[in-house]
Amino acid sequence: MTSYSALTTIKGEDAAYRLADDLETLTPEPTGVGVFEIEDGSGLWEVAAYFMDAPDAGGLAVLSALHLAKPFNISDIPEQDWVSKVQRELAPVPAGRFFVYGSHDADKVPDDKIPLLIDAAMAFGTGHHGTTKGCLEAFDALLSDGFEGEKILDVGCGTAVLGMAAAKVLPHPVLASDIDPVAVEVAQANVISNGLKDRVTCVVAAGFGAPALTENGPYDLIFANILKAPLIGLAPDLGAHTADDGYAILSGILNEQADDVIAVYQQNGFNLTQKRVIVDWTTLTLRKNRLNSD
């Protein structure tokens, strides 16, 4: 069965979400709508809608004109078993002492690695992206330096792969949060499939906007693998909720954005301890400076 996609670009985050909301009013109704920042410094956002039936081209044209967006590009999507396709193409990922794999590769887990099971159907951070791999390698380096923190938070957790990595090696409960309820459902499923149901708690939260996050701190380590803009916006709260001499591992940062993120976090009491580059992406390890804490 053929499905359809409709794709456009528009200037500004708010405008993109307004357009996405209006797409939900079309008939036939889209089965899903996505909004994504184009990370090239242009300020453009991509808005995509997916349909099981042929979309109303006229309605899409009206919406693009009303919202001052580019005309929608409508495409057919041929039927495929996407999960099987992704499983075939995504190889396991070693990252320091960790090994991220799908269930189809369970027989490939090395005996000397710590396994993290993330199936391709739950791809909000499977480990194949340079940001996730960078965070795992940065955490591995912290562990090699003797890190034994007790309170760990994974903000914007996606699959919760980072929180699960911490729970696999440290004897303390881990908290994971995401603004997206679907991502939290995915994270909870992954936590169960990795045998960590009693070790990792997943909650829906925008930044530090949930009592579960603010009441559990300050944290010895906070993972935040998101994007430059939300990382900068989180800096004051993240600084306030990181323990003295605690760490933050940050990613979702394009290489050319790293200096801006470092500068903001230095203003909020952190010192850079390690900078890790994987292709286009930078992962930062920062330490909360006791002298600059409140």
BELCORHU-V922369 format. One record per residue. N is the residue number from 0. PSI is psi in whole degrees, -180 to 180 (999 if undefined). Layout:
n: <N N>
psi: <PSI PSI>
//
This chain:
n: <0 1 2 3 4 5 6 7 8 9 10 11 12 13 14 15 16 17 18 19 20 21 22 23 24 25 26 27 28 29 30 31 32 33 34 35 36 37 38 39 40 41 42 43 44 45 46 47 48 49 50 51 52 53 54 55 56 57 58 59 60 61 62 63 64 65 66 67 68 69 70 71 72 73 74 75 76 77 78 79 80 81 82 83 84 85 86 87 88 89 90 91 92 93 94 95 96 97 98 99 100 101 102 103 104 105 106 107 108 109 110 111 112 113 114 115 116 117 118 119 120 121 122 123 124 125 126 127 128 129 130 131 132 133 134 135 136 137 138 139 140 141 142 143 144 145 146 147 148 149 150 151 152 153 154 155 156 157 158 159 160 161 162 163 164 165 166 167 168 169 170 171 172 173 174 175 176 177 178 179 180 181 182 183 184 185 186 187 188 189 190 191 192 193 194 195 196 197 198 199 200 201 202 203 204 205 206 207 208 209 210 211 212 213 214 215 216 217 218 219 220 221 222 223 224 225 226 227 228 229 230 231 232 233 234 235 236 237 238 239 240 241 242 243 244 245 246 247 248 249 250 251 252 253 254 255 256 257 258 259 260 261 262 263 264 265 266 267 268 269 270 271 272 273 274 275 276 277 278 279 280 281 282 283 284 285 286 287 288 289 290 291 292 293>
psi: <130 136 -179 150 150 124 137 172 152 152 124 141 -47 -43 -38 -42 -31 -42 -43 -41 -42 -27 -30 -14 -6 157 123 150 139 147 -16 149 134 147 126 135 135 112 60 11 4 -19 3 148 145 131 123 139 145 136 142 -28 159 127 162 100 -38 -43 -40 -39 -41 -45 -43 -38 -44 -35 4 40 166 152 143 138 113 130 149 144 106 151 132 156 87 -37 -46 -39 -47 -40 -38 -33 -20 108 158 153 115 137 94 -129 -4 157 109 129 161 162 -26 -13 26 -28 -2 2 120 148 -26 12 156 115 141 109 116 110 152 -27 -11 59 59 35 70 -8 -15 -19 144 -25 -45 -46 -42 -41 -42 -41 -37 -41 -42 -42 -39 -44 -40 -26 2 13 133 37 152 -31 118 137 135 102 135 50 -24 -117 -9 23 -35 -44 -39 -38 -43 -42 -26 -27 -15 146 19 152 151 141 133 139 154 149 -21 115 -33 -42 -38 -37 -42 -45 -44 -41 -41 -41 -43 -45 -20 9 30 23 -37 3 -29 124 129 131 153 125 141 109 -128 30 22 139 -34 -34 -47 -33 -20 -15 -176 156 145 -24 131 123 137 92 84 -114 167 -53 -50 -30 -44 -41 -31 -13 -49 -45 -40 -39 -40 -27 10 133 154 133 10 175 154 132 115 140 -169 23 118 150 -40 -9 -10 -44 -37 -43 -43 -45 -43 -41 -31 -37 -19 23 17 150 139 129 -25 142 121 128 127 106 -112 -3 144 138 132 135 122 151 134 123 118 -37 -26 0 157 999>
//
